[in-house]
Amino acid sequence: MFCKACGHEMLDSATMCVGCGTPVKQSGEVSKALLVWGWVCAVLLPIVGLILGIVVTVKQRWGHGIGMIVASIFFWFFWIAFFAELTTALY
C-alpha cells in the first residue's frame, strides 16, 4: 500500500504514513454496517412517524398528529442530509 499524500510505501496494517505522518483511513466492515443501519433508520423511522402521525390525526387529535407529521418530515430531511455527509466523509 502507498500513501496518498506522499507516495511512500507502507505496510497494509499501518495507521499513519512514516514518510509524511498522514493518517491512513482504515475502512472496515463495521463502518459499512453502521452506515447501512444509519441509512435504514434515516429513511424508515421518519416514515413510521409519518404514518403514525396520519393515524393519530384521523382517529384522535389534530394537533398531536400534525406535530408528529411535521417532526417526521423534519427529521427525515435532517437524517438523510446527515448520513449523506457522513457517507462522503467516510468514503
GUKELUM-331860 format. One record per residue: y, z, x of N, C-alpha, C in turn; residue in three letters; residue number from 1. Coordinates in pm, 1 decimal. Example, Ala and Ser with C-alpha at 12.3 -4.5 7.8 and 13.67 -1.06 7.14 Angstrom:
2
<r n_v="-569.0" n_w="780.0" n_u="1319.0" ca_v="-450.0" ca_w="780.0" ca_u="1230.0" c_v="-330.0" c_w="780.0" c_u="1320.0" code="ALA" pos="1"/>
<r n_v="-225.0" n_w="708.0" n_u="1285.0" ca_v="-106.0" ca_w="714.0" ca_u="1367.0" c_v="3.0" c_w="787.0" c_u="1290.0" code="SER" pos="2"/>
This chain:
91
<r n_v="-116.8" n_w="0.0" n_u="85.0" ca_v="0.0" ca_w="0.0" ca_u="0.0" c_v="124.0" c_w="0.0" c_u="90.3" code="MET" pos="1"/>
<r n_v="229.1" n_w="-66.1" n_u="41.7" ca_v="353.2" ca_w="-76.1" ca_u="118.2" c_v="469.8" c_w="-16.2" c_u="39.0" code="PHE" pos="2"/>
<r n_v="566.8" n_w="40.7" n_u="110.5" ca_v="685.5" ca_w="96.9" ca_u="48.3" c_v="769.5" c_w="-15.6" c_u="-11.1" code="CYS" pos="3"/>
<r n_v="816.5" n_w="5.6" n_u="-133.4" ca_v="900.6" ca_w="-96.3" ca_u="-198.1" c_v="1041.8" c_w="-98.7" c_u="-141.0" code="LYS" pos="4"/>
<r n_v="1083.0" n_w="12.0" n_u="-78.4" ca_v="1218.7" ca_w="18.9" ca_u="-25.3" c_v="1230.0" c_w="-41.8" c_u="115.5" code="ALA" pos="5"/>
<r n_v="1135.2" n_w="-3.6" n_u="203.5" ca_v="1148.9" ca_w="-48.6" ca_u="343.0" c_v="1033.4" c_w="-135.6" c_u="392.1" code="CYS" pos="6"/>
<r n_v="923.7" n_w="-143.7" n_u="316.1" ca_v="811.3" ca_w="-226.9" ca_u="355.5" c_v="712.9" c_w="-160.4" c_u="450.8" code="GLY" pos="7"/>
<r n_v="733.3" n_w="-32.0" n_u="481.2" ca_v="645.1" ca_w="41.1" ca_u="571.8" c_v="507.5" c_w="58.3" c_u="506.7" code="HIS" pos="8"/>
<r n_v="401.9" n_w="42.4" n_u="586.9" ca_v="266.9" ca_w="59.9" ca_u="534.1" c_v="236.1" c_w="208.6" c_u="520.0" code="GLU" pos="9"/>
<r n_v="173.8" n_w="247.0" n_u="406.8" ca_v="138.9" ca_w="387.1" ca_u="382.7" c_v="2.2" c_w="396.9" c_u="317.0" code="MET" pos="10"/>
<r n_v="-49.1" n_w="518.4" n_u="315.0" ca_v="-177.7" ca_w="545.3" ca_u="250.3" c_v="-162.7" c_w="533.5" c_u="98.9" code="LEU" pos="11"/>
<r n_v="-272.9" n_w="503.3" n_u="31.8" ca_v="-269.4" ca_w="492.8" ca_u="-113.9" c_v="-241.5" c_w="626.6" c_u="-181.3" code="ASP" pos="12"/>
<r n_v="-274.4" n_w="736.0" n_u="-113.4" ca_v="-253.5" ca_w="869.1" ca_u="-171.5" c_v="-117.0" c_w="928.6" c_u="-135.2" code="SER" pos="13"/>
<r n_v="-33.0" n_w="854.5" n_u="-66.1" ca_v="97.1" ca_w="906.1" ca_u="-22.1" c_v="189.0" c_w="933.3" c_u="-140.7" code="ALA" pos="14"/>
<r n_v="268.1" n_w="1039.9" n_u="-128.1" ca_v="365.0" ca_w="1072.8" ca_u="-232.4" c_v="506.0" c_w="1029.4" c_u="-194.8" code="THR" pos="15"/>
<r n_v="526.8" n_w="1003.3" n_u="-64.3" ca_v="655.8" ca_w="951.6" ca_u="-18.2" c_v="634.8" c_w="866.7" c_u="105.9" code="MET" pos="16"/>
<r n_v="729.7" n_w="780.0" n_u="130.9" ca_v="722.1" ca_w="691.1" ca_u="246.8" c_v="757.7" c_w="768.4" c_u="373.6" code="CYS" pos="17"/>
<r n_v="675.7" n_w="753.2" n_u="476.7" ca_v="701.9" ca_w="819.0" ca_u="604.6" c_v="818.5" c_w="751.7" c_u="676.1" code="VAL" pos="18"/>
<r n_v="837.6" n_w="622.4" n_u="651.7" ca_v="942.0" ca_w="548.0" ca_u="719.9" c_v="1082.2" c_w="577.9" c_u="668.6" code="GLY" pos="19"/>
<r n_v="1099.8" n_w="581.6" n_u="536.0" ca_v="1235.5" ca_w="599.7" ca_u="482.4" c_v="1250.3" c_w="721.9" c_u="391.5" code="CYS" pos="20"/>
<r n_v="1138.4" n_w="786.1" n_u="353.7" ca_v="1145.7" ca_w="906.7" ca_u="271.3" c_v="1155.1" c_w="881.5" c_u="121.8" code="GLY" pos="21"/>
<r n_v="1142.5" n_w="757.3" n_u="80.2" ca_v="1149.7" ca_w="724.2" ca_u="-62.5" c_v="1025.6" c_w="776.7" c_u="-134.2" code="THR" pos="22"/>
<r n_v="1043.6" n_w="849.8" n_u="-246.7" ca_v="927.2" ca_w="897.1" ca_u="-322.0" c_v="849.6" c_w="779.9" c_u="-381.3" code="PRO" pos="23"/>
<r n_v="717.6" n_w="793.4" n_u="-383.0" ca_v="631.2" ca_w="690.7" ca_u="-438.3" c_v="592.6" c_w="733.9" c_u="-578.9" code="VAL" pos="24"/>
<r n_v="614.5" n_w="645.4" n_u="-673.5" ca_v="577.8" ca_w="676.0" ca_u="-811.5" c_v="427.7" c_w="662.6" c_u="-825.7" code="LYS" pos="25"/>
<r n_v="364.0" n_w="769.6" n_u="-867.3" ca_v="219.6" ca_w="768.7" ca_u="-888.4" c_v="193.9" c_w="745.8" c_u="-1036.6" code="GLN" pos="26"/>
<r n_v="141.5" n_w="630.4" n_u="-1071.8" ca_v="107.5" ca_w="606.0" ca_u="-1211.3" c_v="-35.9" c_w="650.6" c_u="-1232.2" code="SER" pos="27"/>
<r n_v="-60.5" n_w="713.6" n_u="-1345.6" ca_v="-193.7" ca_w="762.7" ca_u="-1374.4" c_v="-225.3" c_w="750.1" c_u="-1521.7" code="GLY" pos="28"/>
<r n_v="-346.0" n_w="783.3" n_u="-1555.3" ca_v="-390.2" ca_w="774.3" ca_u="-1693.2" c_v="-320.8" c_w="877.9" c_u="-1780.7" code="GLU" pos="29"/>
<r n_v="-282.6" n_w="991.2" n_u="-1724.3" ca_v="-218.5" ca_w="1095.1" ca_u="-1803.8" c_v="-84.4" c_w="1046.9" c_u="-1856.7" code="VAL" pos="30"/>
<r n_v="-5.3" n_w="983.7" n_u="-1773.4" ca_v="124.8" ca_w="937.2" ca_u="-1818.7" c_v="111.5" c_w="825.6" c_u="-1922.1" code="SER" pos="31"/>
<r n_v="10.9" n_w="740.2" n_u="-1908.1" ca_v="-10.2" ca_w="635.4" ca_u="-2006.9" c_v="-55.4" c_w="693.9" c_u="-2139.7" code="LYS" pos="32"/>
<r n_v="-145.4" n_w="792.8" n_u="-2135.1" ca_v="-191.9" ca_w="857.4" ca_u="-2258.3" c_v="-76.4" c_w="930.6" c_u="-2326.2" code="ALA" pos="33"/>
<r n_v="5.4" n_w="996.3" n_u="-2247.0" ca_v="120.9" ca_w="1066.4" ca_u="-2303.3" c_v="217.6" c_w="968.0" c_u="-2367.9" code="LEU" pos="34"/>
<r n_v="236.0" n_w="854.7" n_u="-2305.3" ca_v="324.9" ca_w="753.6" ca_u="-2359.5" c_v="271.3" c_w="696.7" c_u="-2490.9" code="LEU" pos="35"/>
<r n_v="142.3" n_w="674.5" n_u="-2499.0" ca_v="82.0" ca_w="624.6" ca_u="-2623.1" c_v="97.0" c_w="726.7" c_u="-2734.3" code="VAL" pos="36"/>
<r n_v="67.2" n_w="853.3" n_u="-2704.9" ca_v="83.8" ca_w="957.6" ca_u="-2806.9" c_v="229.7" c_w="970.9" c_u="-2848.0" code="TRP" pos="37"/>
<r n_v="319.3" n_w="956.1" n_u="-2755.3" ca_v="461.5" ca_w="962.8" ca_u="-2788.7" c_v="501.7" c_w="851.7" c_u="-2884.5" code="GLY" pos="38"/>
<r n_v="454.2" n_w="730.2" n_u="-2858.2" ca_v="486.0" ca_w="619.1" ca_u="-2948.2" c_v="424.1" c_w="639.5" c_u="-3085.4" code="TRP" pos="39"/>
<r n_v="300.4" n_w="690.4" n_u="-3088.4" ca_v="235.3" ca_w="716.1" ca_u="-3217.8" c_v="315.9" c_w="817.8" c_u="-3297.5" code="VAL" pos="40"/>
<r n_v="354.7" n_w="925.8" n_u="-3231.9" ca_v="434.2" ca_w="1028.3" ca_u="-3301.2" c_v="572.3" c_w="976.2" c_u="-3338.6" code="CYS" pos="41"/>
<r n_v="631.4" n_w="895.8" n_u="-3253.1" ca_v="765.1" ca_w="843.5" ca_u="-3280.6" c_v="766.0" c_w="749.7" c_u="-3399.8" code="ALA" pos="42"/>
<r n_v="656.5" n_w="683.1" n_u="-3424.8" ca_v="651.3" ca_w="588.7" ca_u="-3535.9" c_v="592.7" c_w="652.7" c_u="-3661.7" code="VAL" pos="43"/>
<r n_v="482.8" n_w="725.1" n_u="-3647.1" ca_v="411.4" ca_w="775.1" ca_u="-3765.1" c_v="473.6" c_w="898.5" c_u="-3829.6" code="LEU" pos="44"/>
<r n_v="518.3" n_w="995.0" n_u="-3750.8" ca_v="571.1" ca_w="1117.2" ca_u="-3810.5" c_v="694.2" c_w="1093.9" c_u="-3897.4" code="LEU" pos="45"/>
<r n_v="792.1" n_w="1014.4" n_u="-3853.9" ca_v="903.6" ca_w="986.7" ca_u="-3945.3" c_v="861.1" c_w="910.8" c_u="-4070.7" code="PRO" pos="46"/>
<r n_v="760.0" n_w="826.8" n_u="-4060.9" ca_v="712.3" ca_w="755.9" ca_u="-4180.5" c_v="651.5" c_w="854.7" c_u="-4279.2" code="ILE" pos="47"/>
<r n_v="575.4" n_w="952.3" n_u="-4228.2" ca_v="520.7" ca_w="1056.2" ca_u="-4315.4" c_v="634.0" c_w="1135.7" c_u="-4380.0" code="VAL" pos="48"/>
<r n_v="734.9" n_w="1170.0" n_u="-4302.8" ca_v="850.8" ca_w="1240.5" ca_u="-4358.3" c_v="923.4" c_w="1157.2" c_u="-4463.1" code="GLY" pos="49"/>
<r n_v="932.8" n_w="1027.7" n_u="-4440.1" ca_v="996.5" ca_w="938.5" ca_u="-4536.3" c_v="917.5" c_w="934.0" c_u="-4667.2" code="LEU" pos="50"/>
<r n_v="786.1" n_w="923.4" n_u="-4656.6" ca_v="702.8" ca_w="920.9" ca_u="-4776.9" c_v="712.0" c_w="1053.5" c_u="-4851.8" code="ILE" pos="51"/>
<r n_v="705.3" n_w="1164.8" n_u="-4780.0" ca_v="718.2" ca_w="1295.1" ca_u="-4845.6" c_v="856.2" c_w="1312.4" c_u="-4908.7" code="LEU" pos="52"/>
<r n_v="959.4" n_w="1261.8" n_u="-4841.9" ca_v="1093.9" ca_w="1268.7" ca_u="-4898.5" c_v="1104.5" c_w="1191.4" c_u="-5028.8" code="GLY" pos="53"/>
<r n_v="1042.1" n_w="1075.9" n_u="-5034.9" ca_v="1043.9" ca_w="996.0" ca_u="-5157.9" c_v="967.7" c_w="1068.6" c_u="-5268.7" code="ILE" pos="54"/>
<r n_v="852.7" n_w="1126.8" n_u="-5234.2" ca_v="774.0" ca_w="1200.7" ca_u="-5333.6" c_v="852.3" c_w="1319.3" c_u="-5387.6" code="VAL" pos="55"/>
<r n_v="916.0" n_w="1395.5" n_u="-5299.2" ca_v="994.2" ca_w="1511.5" ca_u="-5342.9" c_v="1112.6" c_w="1467.5" c_u="-5427.7" code="VAL" pos="56"/>
<r n_v="1176.1" n_w="1355.9" n_u="-5390.2" ca_v="1290.0" ca_w="1305.5" ca_u="-5466.7" c_v="1247.4" c_w="1266.2" c_u="-5607.7" code="THR" pos="57"/>
<r n_v="1136.2" n_w="1200.3" n_u="-5619.9" ca_v="1090.3" ca_w="1152.8" ca_u="-5750.1" c_v="1039.6" c_w="1268.1" c_u="-5836.4" code="VAL" pos="58"/>
<r n_v="965.6" n_w="1360.3" n_u="-5778.7" ca_v="899.1" ca_w="1463.6" ca_u="-5857.9" c_v="980.3" c_w="1590.6" c_u="-5876.6" code="LYS" pos="59"/>
<r n_v="1066.2" n_w="1626.9" n_u="-5781.8" ca_v="1129.3" ca_w="1757.9" ca_u="-5791.2" c_v="1281.3" c_w="1751.2" c_u="-5783.3" code="GLN" pos="60"/>
<r n_v="1334.9" n_w="1767.0" n_u="-5665.3" ca_v="1479.2" ca_w="1780.1" ca_u="-5648.4" c_v="1534.6" c_w="1665.2" c_u="-5565.6" code="ARG" pos="61"/>
<r n_v="1645.1" n_w="1611.2" n_u="-5612.1" ca_v="1709.4" ca_w="1500.0" ca_u="-5541.5" c_v="1764.3" c_w="1541.5" c_u="-5406.5" code="TRP" pos="62"/>
<r n_v="1828.6" n_w="1657.4" n_u="-5400.1" ca_v="1894.8" ca_w="1699.4" ca_u="-5276.2" c_v="1799.5" c_w="1715.2" c_u="-5160.2" code="GLY" pos="63"/>
<r n_v="1687.4" n_w="1781.9" n_u="-5184.3" ca_v="1591.1" ca_w="1804.5" ca_u="-5076.0" c_v="1524.0" c_w="1674.4" c_u="-5033.5" code="HIS" pos="64"/>
<r n_v="1488.7" n_w="1592.0" n_u="-5128.4" ca_v="1421.6" ca_w="1466.1" ca_u="-5096.8" c_v="1511.0" c_w="1371.1" c_u="-5019.5" code="GLY" pos="65"/>
<r n_v="1637.3" n_w="1359.5" n_u="-5062.2" ca_v="1731.6" ca_w="1271.0" ca_u="-4991.8" c_v="1754.4" c_w="1321.3" c_u="-4849.3" code="ILE" pos="66"/>
<r n_v="1763.4" n_w="1453.4" n_u="-4833.2" ca_v="1779.4" ca_w="1510.7" ca_u="-4698.9" c_v="1661.7" c_w="1477.7" c_u="-4609.2" code="GLY" pos="67"/>
<r n_v="1540.5" n_w="1484.7" n_u="-4664.6" ca_v="1420.5" ca_w="1451.4" ca_u="-4586.4" c_v="1419.1" c_w="1303.6" c_u="-4548.9" code="MET" pos="68"/>
<r n_v="1462.5" n_w="1219.0" n_u="-4640.8" ca_v="1465.3" ca_w="1075.0" ca_u="-4613.3" c_v="1564.8" c_w="1043.9" c_u="-4502.2" code="ILE" pos="69"/>
<r n_v="1684.0" n_w="1100.5" n_u="-4512.1" ca_v="1787.2" ca_w="1077.5" ca_u="-4409.9" c_v="1741.4" c_w="1131.8" c_u="-4274.1" code="VAL" pos="70"/>
<r n_v="1683.4" n_w="1251.7" n_u="-4273.4" ca_v="1635.5" ca_w="1310.0" ca_u="-4147.8" c_v="1523.5" c_w="1225.6" c_u="-4087.3" code="ALA" pos="71"/>
<r n_v="1434.8" n_w="1175.1" n_u="-4170.9" ca_v="1324.9" ca_w="1091.7" ca_u="-4121.3" c_v="1376.6" c_w="964.6" c_u="-4056.9" code="SER" pos="72"/>
<r n_v="1472.1" n_w="900.6" n_u="-4121.9" ca_v="1528.6" ca_w="777.1" ca_u="-4065.7" c_v="1600.7" c_w="806.3" c_u="-3933.9" code="ILE" pos="73"/>
<r n_v="1676.9" n_w="915.7" n_u="-3930.3" ca_v="1747.0" ca_w="953.7" ca_u="-3808.0" c_v="1649.5" c_w="978.2" c_u="-3693.6" code="PHE" pos="74"/>
<r n_v="1546.2" n_w="1059.2" n_u="-3720.3" ca_v="1450.4" ca_w="1090.2" ca_u="-3615.2" c_v="1368.0" c_w="968.2" c_u="-3574.0" code="PHE" pos="75"/>
<r n_v="1345.3" n_w="879.4" n_u="-3666.5" ca_v="1272.3" ca_w="757.6" ca_u="-3634.5" c_v="1348.1" c_w="678.0" c_u="-3528.5" code="TRP" pos="76"/>
<r n_v="1476.7" n_w="653.6" n_u="-3553.7" ca_v="1557.4" ca_w="579.8" ca_u="-3455.8" c_v="1571.3" c_w="656.6" c_u="-3324.8" code="PHE" pos="77"/>
<r n_v="1589.4" n_w="788.3" n_u="-3333.6" ca_v="1606.3" ca_w="870.4" ca_u="-3213.7" c_v="1482.3" c_w="865.0" c_u="-3125.6" code="PHE" pos="78"/>
<r n_v="1363.9" n_w="888.3" n_u="-3182.3" ca_v="1242.2" ca_w="892.1" ca_u="-3102.5" c_v="1205.1" c_w="755.9" c_u="-3047.7" code="TRP" pos="79"/>
<r n_v="1226.2" n_w="652.8" n_u="-3126.3" ca_v="1195.8" ca_w="519.1" ca_u="-3074.5" c_v="1288.0" c_w="485.9" c_u="-2957.9" code="ILE" pos="80"/>
<r n_v="1415.0" n_w="518.6" n_u="-2968.0" ca_v="1507.3" ca_w="495.6" ca_u="-2856.7" c_v="1468.1" c_w="579.6" c_u="-2735.9" code="ALA" pos="81"/>
<r n_v="1428.0" n_w="704.8" n_u="-2759.7" ca_v="1388.5" ca_w="794.2" ca_u="-2651.0" c_v="1266.2" c_w="740.5" c_u="-2577.9" code="PHE" pos="82"/>
<r n_v="1162.8" n_w="701.6" n_u="-2652.2" ca_v="1041.1" ca_w="654.2" ca_u="-2587.4" c_v="1057.8" c_w="514.3" c_u="-2529.5" code="PHE" pos="83"/>
<r n_v="1147.9" n_w="435.0" n_u="-2582.8" ca_v="1176.0" ca_w="305.4" ca_u="-2520.9" c_v="1240.0" c_w="327.6" c_u="-2383.7" code="ALA" pos="84"/>
<r n_v="1331.2" n_w="422.8" n_u="-2376.1" ca_v="1395.1" ca_w="455.6" ca_u="-2248.4" c_v="1292.9" c_w="516.0" c_u="-2151.8" code="GLU" pos="85"/>
<r n_v="1204.7" n_w="602.4" n_u="-2202.3" ca_v="1102.4" ca_w="663.4" ca_u="-2119.1" c_v="1005.9" c_w="556.4" c_u="-2067.3" code="LEU" pos="86"/>
<r n_v="973.1" n_w="460.9" n_u="-2149.7" ca_v="882.3" ca_w="353.0" ca_u="-2109.1" c_v="941.0" c_w="274.4" c_u="-1993.3" code="THR" pos="87"/>
<r n_v="1068.8" n_w="239.7" n_u="-2002.5" ca_v="1130.4" ca_w="164.3" ca_u="-1893.1" c_v="1146.9" c_w="248.5" c_u="-1767.9" code="THR" pos="88"/>
<r n_v="1163.9" n_w="378.8" n_u="-1784.6" ca_v="1177.8" ca_w="466.7" ca_u="-1667.8" c_v="1045.2" c_w="484.9" c_u="-1595.6" code="ALA" pos="89"/>
<r n_v="935.3" n_w="493.7" n_u="-1670.1" ca_v="804.6" ca_w="514.9" ca_u="-1607.3" c_v="748.2" c_w="387.6" c_u="-1546.0" code="LEU" pos="90"/>
<r n_v="771.1" n_w="275.2" n_u="-1608.8" ca_v="708.1" ca_w="151.9" ca_u="-1562.1" c_v="814.2" c_w="53.2" c_u="-1530.1" code="TYR" pos="91"/>
